[in-house]
Amino acid sequence: MSVAYSYSDIAKMIDHSLLNPALTGPELEAGCQLALRYDVASVCILPYYAAACAELLAGSTVQPSTTIGFPHGGHTTAVKLAEVQQALKDGATELDMVINISQARSGQWDYVEREICILAKAIHVAGAKIKVIFENAYLDDPAKIRLCEICGAVGVDWVKTSTGYAPSGATLFDLVLMRRHSPPALQVKAAGGIRTLDALLEVRALGVTRVGATRTAEILDDCRQRLGLPAILNETAAPAGD
């Protein structure tokens, strides 16, 4: 039976997530090396390690990425902007920022939009890309729709379901909702709960272009096996968390 994707199609959907706060320096380095072997889209790493990550990935097609206002989003805009500036200085080319969830739940949409706009402008001026994390577990559907509209108007690169640290992660319902209410140029990222190739393929069919994953090797080993490609040899590494 033929398949409608290549290995690169799938690998370049994955942001290999290294955000578990208990990960050690050697584990973070091993995670970057794993991402290089599998040639994924990016490594999303703890902010303090972003410069080392960028150095490890230099010359590859794997992008160094990190987080802003993670995981709760309650930082002031000035602090988030300082995080952006540091991440860009460290060489990150994709930044995943958490909205101010409290302000969104309070209906303070001017604040939310202003903050996204400020951060997106700083990121885009530097030639980098921004993913805006909604943390859908805490929001009702009208709020999710409003955020899609705001992000579309501002011109961010991706809207993202979750951090992976809330009570729930990406759901099919939310992904359909976000894709439906986002303009075509605004991409959708699923994070939290994408642990198998079948799960990735299911969200891909909904129009998702990126997923956050910790089980990258398992997903891509399965992909290669289905495509009849040789296995990628792996070194033993501690689990990245989920």
Buried (B, 14 or more C-beta within 10 A) or exposed (E): EEEEBEBEEBBBBBBBBBBBEEBEEEBBBBBBBBBBBBBBBBBBBBBEBBBBBBEBBEEEEBBBBBBBBBBBBEBEBEEBBEBBEBBBEBBBBBBBBBBBBBBBEEEBBEBBBBBBBBBBBBBBEBEBBBBBBBBBBBBEEEBBBBBBBBBBEBBBBBBBBBBBBBEBBBBBEBBBBBBEBBEEEBBBBBBBBBBBBEBBBBBBEBBBBBBBBBBBBEBBBBBBEBEEEEEEEEEEBEEBBB
